[in-house]
């Protein structure tokens, strides 16, 4: 298994609970936690309520906040891995470079580099099945701006926060106004001398009041039945956001009105409101939850800039209106290269075919989990499994159960591996693309899309629909590869 974030932990937990004990997790970082280990910027938190952004099989009786902060989420991931016996199976500081299927032995060879006191060591492991739990939020994306390396001051990505740099009193530029910027800008604005926020597109916002978990709720959550009921209520409540996205002309208008009312209250100045306002339909991009980002833009030491950045200079960004913004520090809050998934890792399946070639026109996978021609290779948080408002942990649990059931089919058939049939993947992708018709996602001209117009990131339906489709992988969907040549 490659990766020990929430996806890797979910699969390991599922396999161990069902007696599949030969599990190893290879993790590039110094410990488990995935994106919550790397994203340590000020204000880092989840925008899904804590009782839903957690495993159904490892529910906590109490949380510190309604929307958990990074430290508590990372602690939860590590405590869960410890409690379920997963931690001793994690090999840290190990970067997987390639996974290669051997047609003769019907096994995978996994090559990696481990960094230790003796330096870098090349390692090789053989596996019957491989789970790529690298996710979509592991490779920071830098803006496509000329001259980034010309800047003479300090610069870093929000996902690789520079803890040693003191922002107090500095002139700081934040490039981007997505989820990370929405959380970090209110935290650093009172500290810096001047903050310039560069926005490419505005966002739709709904309220998120960052408050401690009410004591009465934590008391009630001591009962397992209460945790299950509360989690179910949160699940259906969040599905309402997908309802708005799936039906933009009806429910979507309600969502837009609620968002607009919230934004107007927080941006009383018409000029600033016009600059921050989104120019696309509600739900086209992920709706952000925040009650403090827009007020932060009103601070006297904060400026919102909507002119595009022409290039970076040694002194700071030069915008297309000819204005030079001199700063001491540039923070790139520009998200991740989500559509590359496990790449640049080399993955070769049957007949030595590279997944790079298979994905030359964009990533694709059956249910976001399996790719034809790559036997017993499973993806976690793969193509078209991103959620627009729900909990990704819900998706990860569904995928983990699918992996376990697929491996049980292999064992039941006495086979070496199983390979999803190409016609099954194609039929599923046609149905998936049809689900985008008439939704808010359809109106997004370029976000998350391949050159031929396919959306390769989002799941175009409800969380419950995904769980239903992944619940029972059928033998007829696969080609079983015998243990030895006949």
N, C-alpha and C positions, 0 to 999 in steps of 0.2 A: 504494500500500500504506500502510495506516495503522498505525503502530507499528513500532518497531525493537527489540523485545525478542526473546526466543528464537523466537517465532512468526514475526515478520517476517523475521528472519534466515534461518529455515528455508525460507520460501517464496522469498526472494530467491536463496538458494543453489541451490535446485532449478531455478528458472527460468533462472538464468545458466548452470548446468551443461548445460542443454538448448537453449542458443542463443536464449533469449528475453531480449534484452539491454535492452529499453526498460522498465526497472524504476526506480521512485522510491519511497523510503520517507519518509513524513512522521512525524516524531517530536516529541511535545510537550515532552519533556525536553531537557536540554542535550547528550545523547549516547545511544548505544545501551545496552541492558541491561535495559530494562523494570523488572519488579518487583525485580530485583537491584540496580538503580541506586537505587531509592527506599528499600528496606528495609535500613537501615544500623544497626539497633539492636544493642546488645551481644549477642554470641552468635549472630547471624544466620547460619544454615547450612542446608544441604539435608539432608532425611531420606531421600534416595535415594543409594546409593553412587555415587561420582564417575564411575566408568567406565560407568554406565548413565545418569546424569544428564549426558549429553553427546551430541553428534551422532554417529551411526554413521559419517558421512563426514568427521568431523574429530576422530578419536580422539587423545588425548594419550598419550604414552609414560609420563608420570609425573604424579602428583598429590601435593599436599602432605598431604592428609588422606583417610581412607577416605570420610568425608562432608564434602564441600568447604564451606569457609566463604564468606561473601558476597564478600569481596574477590577470592578466587580464581575464583569463578564469574563475576563481572563481568569480570575480566581475560580469562577464557576466551572469553566472548561477544564482547568487543571484538577480541581477537586473531583469532578466527574471521572476524569481519566484515572485518577488515583483510586477512587472507590470501586471502579469496575475492573481493576487489574490491567489497565491498558498502558499505563506509564512505563512499566518495565519493558514493554514491547516496542517502545519508541527509540529509534536510533537517531540521535540529534546531530546537528552540524554536518548533515549528509545531503549533498545535492545530486539528484538523479539526472544523469546526462542522456541516457537512452534506455528504451525498452524494446526488445527485439523478439519476435515470435520465431521459433524454430519449427519448420514444417516436419522435420524428421523425428524430433523428440516430443513434439506437441507441448512444449513448455515455453515460458518467457525467460529471457535473460535480461536482468536489470543491472545496468552499470551505473556507478555513482562515484562521486568524490567526497571523501570525508576529511574534514579539517580538524586536526588535533594538535597536541603538543609536539608531535613528530613532523608536523607539516601536513601537506595534502597527500592522501592515500587513495589510490584507485581500488575500487571494490567491485565485486561481481556476485550476483545472487541469481538463483534459478527459482522460478515460481510457476505454479499451475495456473494462477490467475493474477491479474494486476488490477488494482483500483487506483485511478488517478484522481486524487482528492486535492488537486492544486487550486481548484476554485476559479473565480473570475477576478478576485480583488487582491492579487499578489504581485502584479507588475505595475508600478507607478507610471503614469503617462505624463510626459512633459508637453507643454504647448508647442504647436507648430509655429514658432516665432524665430526669425532669423537672428543670429548673434547671441544666443543664450549664454555661450561661454565667454562672451566679451564683458559681461558684467563684472565689475571690480569688487563689489561688495559681497556679503554673505548671501547664499541662496540654497534652498533645500526644498524638498517635496514634503507636503503635510504628512504623508505616510512614512517618512523617514525623518521625523522631527529632530532638530538639533537641540538637544537638551543643554548643551554647553554655551549656547548663545543667549545673551541677555537682551531682550527686546525693549526693556524699559528706556523710554526717552528717545528711541530710534525712529527714523523715518522708514516705514515698512510698506511694501506693496504685497497685496494678496491677489494672485491671478486666479480667477475662477470664483463662481458663486454657487457651486453645487452643495452637496450634503456636507462635505468636510468644512468648506468655508463657512457655511451657515452655522456650524458649531464653534469654530475657532475664532471667528471675527468678534463676536461679543465678549470673548474671554480676553483677547489681547488688546482690544480697543482702549480700555481704560489705562493700559500700561504704556503704550507707545506714545511717542511725541506726535506723530502724524501717521495716519493709515489711509492708503489709497487702495480701493477695491476695484479691480478690473473685471467687468462683467461682459460676457459675450451674449448671453440670453438671460432674461429674467426667469423667475420661477413662480409657480403657484404655491401658496403657503396655506397650511391649516395650523391651528394652535397646538403647541406642545409645551405645557407648563412643567418645567423640570422641578418636581417637588418630591420630598421624601414619601415613601410608601405609607399611607395612613395606618396608624397602629391597629385600628379595628379590623382592617383588611388582613394584616399579617396575623392577627389572632384567629380570624376565621380560616385562614389558609392552613392552620394546623391540621385540619381535617382533610383527608385525601379526597373525599367526595366534593368538598367545597373547591379544592384546587381544580378538579376536573370540570366542575360546572363553570367556574370563572374562566378557565381556559377556553371552554366551548363558546362562552359569551363573547370573549375577545376575538375568537376566530371568526364568528359570524359578523361581528361589528366591522372587522377589517375587510371582510369580503364585500362590504358596501362600497368601498373605494373601487374595487374591481368592477362592481356593478355600474358605477359612474363612467368608468373608462369604456366598458363594453357597450354602453348605450349613451353616447355623448349628446344626442339630441333631446333626451328626456332626463334621465337621472344625472347625466353629466352636467346639465345646466344647473341643477340643484347644487352639485358640488362646486361649480364655478361661482355661483352666487354666495355660498358660504365662505369660500376662499376670498372672494373679492371684498366681502364685508369685513373680514378679519384684516386684510391688507390695508383697506382704507382707514380703519381705526388706527393702525400702526404707522401709516404714512399720511399724516394730515397735510403735508406740504405738496401741492399739486405738481410742482416741478420735479421733485425727487420721486414722487409716485410714478410719473410718466417714464422716468428713466428705469425704474426697477420693475415696471409692469411687464409680464410675459407677452409675447406676440404670437402665441400658438394656443391651440385649444387645451382646456383643462384635461390633464391626464396623459397628454402626448408624451411628456417626460415625467419622471417620478415626481409626485407631489411631495414637497418637503414639509416637515412638521417643525415649526419653530415659533416661539413667542418673543424671542429676543434679538434675532438677526436684523429685522427691519428697523426696530428702534435704535440699534447700534449705528445704522447708517445716518441717523439724525444727529449724532454727536458732532460737536464743533471741530473735532480733530479728525473726522472721517470724511472721505470724499469717494463717491461712487462715480467711476469713469466707464462710459459705455462706448467710447471710440475704440476701434480696434487697435491692437498693438502692431505697429509697422515693423519694429525691430527692437532688439535690446541693445543698449549702448553701455559703455563702462560705468556711466552714472545712473542708469535706470531705464525704464521703458520709454520709447518714443512712440507716441500714438499717431494715428493717421491724420489727425488735425494739425500735426507739426509740433505738438507740445512735448517737451521733455520732462518727465517726472523723475526728479532726482531723489533717490532713496538709498538707505544703508543696507537694506535687506529685502530680498524677494522670496516670498513663499509661494510655491506652486501648489495650489489646491485644485488640481486639474484631473483628479480621479485616476482611473486605471485603464490599462489596455485589456478591456474585458473580452473582446472577441478573439483573442489569441489563445485563450484557455491554457493548455499545458505547454504550448510552444514557447521558446525554441527547443524544448526537449525533443530529441529524435525518437519517433515511435514508428516502428516498422512491423507490419502484420504479415499475413499469408503472402507467399511469393515475394517477400521482401519489399512490398509496396509501402511507401511512406505516407503517413497521414497528412503530411504537407501537400502531397499530390492529390489525395482524396478531397482535401479541403481547399483546393486551389481557388474555387469560386465561392468560398465561405464555409464556415463550420456547419456540420449537420450530424445528427445522431438520433437514433430511435429513442424517443422519450427523453432525449438529452443524455442517455446513458450508454448506448452501445452503437458501434459503427461496424457495418458489414465488412468482412475481411480482416477483422481484428478479434480473433477468438478469445473469449473469456477476458476481454479487456473492458473495464467499466469506468465511466466518468461520473464524478460527483459535481453537481452545479455546472453541468455541461451546457451545450447549445439549447436555447429556448427554455431554460428553467429559471430565468431571473423572474422575480416577483415584483409587481408594481406597487404593492403596499403590504403584502402579507409577510409572514415570517419565513425566511429561507431555511430555518431549522426544520420547519414542517416538511419542506421539499426534500431536505437531506434525509430525514427519517424515512420518507417514502422510497427514496432511491436506495437507501441502505437495505430496506426490506426486500426490494426488487433484486439486488445483488445476491442476497442470501438465498432467496427462492430460486434464482437462476442457477446458483451453484448446487443447490439441492437437486435440481433437474439433472445436472451433469452427473452427480453421484448416483441418482436413481437409474440413469440410463447406462451406467458403467462406462461412461465416455471420458475422454481426456479433457474436452472443452466443448463449448457451444458457441455458435456464431449466428447472429441475427441475420435473417434472410433479407437480401436487398429489396425484394418486393414489399416486405413488411415495413421496412424503413421508409420506402417511397410512399406507400399508402398513408402512413402516419404523418409524413411531412405535408402531403397534399391536404389532409384534413386539418392539420395545424395551420397552414397558410390560409385556408378558407375561414378559420376562426378570427383572423385579423380583419376581415371585411366588415366595414361599417363601424369599426371601433375608433377610439381616439388615437390608437397607435398608428392606424392607417394614414393619418394626416401628417405624421412625422416624415419629412422628406428625406432625411439622411441619418438621423441618430440610430445607432445599433444595426445599420443595414449593410448588406453587401452591395457591390456595384450593380448587380442585377435586381436590386430592390428587395431582397429577402431580409426580414428581421430575424437575426440569429441569436438574439439575447433573451427576449421576453417570452414567458408563457402567456398565451392569449386568453386564458380562462381563469377559473377559480381554483383555489387551493384544493378544495374537495374534489374537483374534476381530475386534477393531477393524481391525487391519491387513489382514486378509483381506477384510472388507467394503468397505474403501475402495480396494482395490488396483486394480480395473478398472471405472471408471465406464463404463456401457454407453450407446450412443447412444439406445437405446429409452427410457432414463430421462428424456430431456430433450426439450424443444421448442426447435428451432433458430430463431433470429430472423434473417431474411435481411439482407444488408448494406444493401439499399434496398427501399423499398416496391414491391410488385408490383401 
